[in-house]
Amino acid sequence: MKSARAAGLTLAEIRTVISIRDQGTAPCGHVAELLAQKERAVAEQVDTLQALLGELRRLRRRAAGLDPAACDPRRVCEVLAPRA
């Protein structure tokens, strides 16, 4: 069941697959649905991480272009402050 764990299945999900098999039914359909759910979840995580990466890159470029002497001392950080 190493491949099941590598695919992100939880121990509870693996137990369910084994239980279905032990009842004499092929668990292939159930496994396919579990994998589809995992795939959708990972795709959502990738989208979220790509958006975060874009924001980090934007902030880093902004930070590289700032002159610390020109920063407003009343703000914690010009890079993280909302732009007007």
Beta strands, then each sheet from edge to edge (+ up, - down):
end
